[in-house]
């Protein structure tokens, strides 16, 4: 009986871990992947900002960008000229040209 209970407990824990992994938000660039197709979300945009900043050698985590608005502003001002951040940074990035 004890062995059967252990097997059931281990199986339940494995299923719980699998369901939590499936529940994780999946992003592709600025877009969250849903069953109805990609949608633009602030969460995925912030992850994109962190990902692009890391590609330039910046040591920043996704959580830092999600939890600290000043980090987002700083990174957008510094790397916002990158085409990958056009939708993510919006008004925080510096324009590449001025139409005079």
Backbone as a ProteinNet text record, in pm:
[ID]
protein_1_A
[PRIMARY]
XXXXXXXXXXXXXXXXXXXXXXXXXXXXXXXXXXXXXXXXXXXXXXXXXXXXXXXXXXXXXXXXXXXXXXXXXXXXXXXXXXXXXXXXXXXXXXXXXXXX
[TERTIARY]
81.5	0	86	192.9	280.3	349.7	391.3	458.9	363	238.2	138.1	115.1	108.8	88.7	207.7	327.9	447.7	443.4	401.8	392.6	290.7	176.3	72.7	123	192.4	244.4	346.4	438.3	540.1	475.1	378.4	308.4	232.7	166.8	93.1	188.8	304	402.8	455	477.2	524.8	420.9	294.3	187.5	171.3	186.2	177.5	290.4	410.7	524.6	504.5	450.3	425.8	320.1	215.8	110.5	160.9	250.5	306.4	396.4	470.3	556.9	473.7	360.1	272.8	206.8	185.5	118.3	210.5	340.4	434.5	405.6	414.7	390	501.3	463.9	560.5	559.7	677.8	690.1	772.6	735.3	814.6	829.1	944.9	962.8	870.6	792.9	699.6	565.7	549.2	418.9	410.3	299.5	270.7	197.6	242.3	182.6	64.5	-53.8	-174.6	-237.8	-339.7	-408.3	-479.9	-508.3	-576.4	-480.8	-350.9	-250.8	-170.8	-72	12.9	-59.2	-36.2	-88.5	23.2	23.2	124.2	89.1	185.9	163.5	281.5	257.8	368	469.7	422.4	512.4	616.3	571.7	664.1	751.4	696.6	777	891.8	865.1	970.2	1074.1	1031.3	1128.5	1215.8	1157.1	1233.3	1338.3	1301.9	1397.1	1516.2	1489.3	1597.7	1682.2	1619.7	1691.9	1786.1	1736.3	1818.3	1931.7	1903.3	2008.2	2117.7	2078.2	2178.8	2262.7	2204.3	2280.6	2390.2	2375.2	2477.8	2574.7	2558.6	2647.8	2596.8	2479.5	2420.5	2384.5	2414.1	2378.8	2248.1	2139	2005.9	1918.9	1831.6	1741.1	1603.3	1523.3	1385.9	1312.1	1332.9	1263.9	1298.6	1423.1	1461	1380.9	1364	1288.9	1140.4	1087.4	946.1	915.9	1007.2	978.9	1029.9	1114.6	1171.2	1151.7	1054.8	1029.6	1151.1	1233.7	1351.3	1452.2	1460.6	1549.4	1501.3	1370.9	1313.6	1345	1325.2	1351.4	1498.9	1587.2	1730.7	1770.3	1723.7	1760.4	1703.7	1582.8	1523.3	1598.1	1640.8	1716.3	1853	1909.9	2043.6	2040.8	1946.5	1945.4	1821.4	1739.9	1613.7	1626.3	1744.3	1764.4	1767.6	1781.3	1782.1	1643	1636.2	1506.6	1423.8	1487.9	1413.5	1333.5	1363.6	1296.2	1198.8	1174	1082.9	945.6	888.3	757.1	760	873.1	883	908.4	989.1	1032.9	949.7	889.5	803.2	868.4	811.6	856.3	988.5	1034	1158	1282.3	1272	1390	1415.3	1540.2	1577.1	1558.6	1504.5	1484.8	1617.5	1620.7	1742	1757.2	1648.8	1652.6	1542.9	1562.8	1464	1418.4	1288.5	1239	1229.3	1335.4	1335.4	1288
-118.9	0	125.5	127.6	243.5	267.9	159.9	172.9	232.4	189.5	242.2	391.6	432.7	573.4	656.7	605.6	674.7	691.9	588.6	595.8	700.6	703.2	800.7	942.4	961.2	1092.6	1141.5	1054.6	1092.1	1124.5	1045.2	1069.4	1202.6	1230.2	1356.9	1475.6	1462.8	1571.1	1594.2	1488.5	1500.8	1568	1531.7	1593.9	1741.7	1775.1	1914.3	1995.9	1942.6	2012.3	2030.9	1931.5	1941.7	2046.8	2053.8	2152.3	2293.8	2311.4	2442.9	2486.8	2394.5	2427.9	2470.9	2405.5	2441.6	2576.9	2614.7	2739.5	2860.1	2840.3	2949.5	3029	3159.1	3245.8	3226	3206	3189.2	3315	3373.2	3494.8	3468.2	3537	3539.5	3686.4	3743.1	3887.1	3960.8	4054.3	4132.7	4063	3944.7	3880.9	3757.4	3749.3	3630.8	3531.7	3407.4	3304.1	3244	3253.3	3199.2	3099.6	3030.2	2933.5	3002.9	3132.2	3209	3286.6	3270.7	3341.6	3437.3	3502.9	3594.7	3725.3	3774.7	3904.6	3983.5	4112.3	4198.9	4221	4195.2	4216.2	4290.4	4373.5	4441.6	4343.6	4229.7	4129.4	4085.2	4050.6	4003.5	4117.7	4238.4	4352.8	4376	4362.5	4380.3	4269.8	4148.8	4040.9	4068.8	4123.6	4157.8	4263.8	4362.4	4466.8	4403.6	4315.6	4248.9	4164.1	4090.6	4002.4	4082.7	4193.8	4276.5	4341.1	4389.7	4450.6	4348.5	4224.7	4119.9	4092.1	4106.9	4083.9	4188.7	4303.1	4407.1	4394.6	4292	4269.9	4323.8	4379.5	4432.2	4315.3	4327.6	4223.5	4261.3	4212.5	4244.4	4119.9	4100	3985.7	4032.4	3936.3	3967.5	4029.1	3972.3	4019.8	4164.9	4206.3	4345.2	4441.2	4405.2	4491.5	4490.6	4373.6	4364.5	4444	4442.6	4498.8	4640.2	4692	4824.4	4909.2	5000.3	5083	5166.5	5206.9	5285.8	5204.4	5075.4	4989.2	4985.3	4973.3	4970.9	5100.9	5214.9	5344.6	5356.5	5319.8	5328.2	5243.7	5119.2	5029.7	5079.3	5131.3	5184.1	5307.3	5392.8	5510.6	5471.2	5367.8	5326	5242.7	5149.7	5055.5	5069.7	5170.3	5185.4	5206.6	5241.7	5258.1	5126.1	5016.7	4883.7	4853.1	4807.3	4779.1	4677.5	4588.9	4488.7	4550	4676	4741.2	4850.3	4864	4970.1	4960.3	4842.7	4829.4	4825.1	4787.5	4770.4	4901.2	4986.3	5105.9	5230.1	5236.9	5349.6	5484.2	5566.2	5703.3	5712.5	5604.2	5609.7	5606.5	5558.4	5548.1	5679.5	5700.8	5822.2	5800.1	5898.5	5881	5872.4	5794	5780.1	5894.3	5959.1	6071.3	6170.4	6291.7	6396.4	6452.9	6446.3	6494.5	6647.5	6715.1	6861.5	6905.1
0	0	0	77.5	85.1	-48.7	-113.7	-243	-347.3	-344.4	-437.7	-412.4	-286.7	-251.7	-300	-286	-332.6	-484.1	-555.9	-701.5	-743.6	-677.3	-708.6	-679.6	-569.9	-533	-634.6	-674.4	-772	-906.5	-947.1	-1072.9	-1068.6	-958.5	-943.9	-949.6	-886.3	-887.9	-1029.2	-1103.6	-1241.3	-1329.6	-1311.9	-1390.3	-1355.6	-1228.8	-1186.6	-1248.3	-1247.4	-1306.8	-1456.5	-1523.3	-1666.9	-1696.7	-1617.4	-1642.2	-1615.1	-1517.6	-1490.7	-1604.5	-1664.4	-1776.4	-1896.9	-1917.8	-2028.8	-2006.3	-1881.3	-1849.3	-1865.5	-1880.8	-1893.5	-2020.8	-2011.6	-2126.5	-2227.9	-2352	-2459.8	-2545.2	-2564.1	-2643.1	-2768.5	-2873.9	-2996.6	-3032.5	-2997.5	-3014.5	-2918.7	-2971.7	-2889.6	-2870.3	-2927.6	-2931.1	-2842.5	-2769.5	-2689.2	-2779.4	-2776.3	-2858.8	-2782.6	-2841.9	-2781.5	-2877.6	-2831.8	-2917.9	-3033.2	-3017.9	-3122.3	-3211	-3187.9	-3266.5	-3180.3	-3239.9	-3162.8	-3129.9	-3006.2	-2966.5	-2899.4	-2920.8	-2860.8	-2714.2	-2625.3	-2482.2	-2421.1	-2319.1	-2251.1	-2192.4	-2144.5	-2086.2	-2189.1	-2308	-2411.8	-2463.6	-2469	-2510.7	-2413	-2283.7	-2183.5	-2193.2	-2221.1	-2239.9	-2361.2	-2466.3	-2586.5	-2554.8	-2473.3	-2434.3	-2362.4	-2267.1	-2192.7	-2285.9	-2377.8	-2469.6	-2560.2	-2615.2	-2703.6	-2625	-2505	-2421.8	-2391	-2361.8	-2336.8	-2460.8	-2578.9	-2701.9	-2719.6	-2654.8	-2656.2	-2539	-2457.2	-2344.2	-2212.1	-2211	-2086.5	-1995.6	-1868.8	-1772	-1705.7	-1763.4	-1713.6	-1727.7	-1629.4	-1634.9	-1681.6	-1724.3	-1762.2	-1643.7	-1525.4	-1404.6	-1373.2	-1396	-1370.3	-1458.1	-1583.7	-1674.8	-1639.1	-1600.3	-1562.4	-1435.6	-1340.1	-1207.7	-1184.3	-1273.2	-1251.9	-1378.2	-1377.2	-1495.7	-1536.9	-1441	-1474.7	-1555.7	-1529.4	-1608	-1752.4	-1769.2	-1904.3	-1977.5	-1912	-1974.5	-2011.1	-1918.4	-1944.3	-2065.2	-2068.5	-2178.5	-2310.6	-2307.7	-2430.5	-2480.4	-2388.7	-2429.9	-2485.7	-2431.7	-2475.1	-2603	-2613.3	-2726.3	-2814.8	-2791.3	-2862.9	-3012.3	-3059.4	-3202.8	-3277.5	-3205.6	-3266.9	-3321.9	-3445	-3508.8	-3431.5	-3356.2	-3279.9	-3166.2	-3131.1	-3018.6	-3061	-3189.8	-3236	-3171.8	-3161.5	-3100.4	-2949.2	-2892.2	-2747.8	-2674.2	-2731.9	-2659.6	-2688.9	-2802.7	-2834.9	-2812.7	-2726.6	-2704.7	-2628.6	-2568.8	-2491.4	-2578.1	-2700.1	-2784.4	-2857	-2894.5	-2965.4	-3115	-3185.2	-3329.2	-3403.6	-3509.8	-3589.4	-3688.5	-3723.8	-3816.4	-3780.3	-3820.2	-3791.8	-3926	-3957.7	-4088	-4092.3	-4133.1	-4139.6	-4273.9
[MASK]
++++++++++++++++++++++++++++++++++++++++++++++++++++++++++++++++++++++++++++++++++++++++++++++++++++

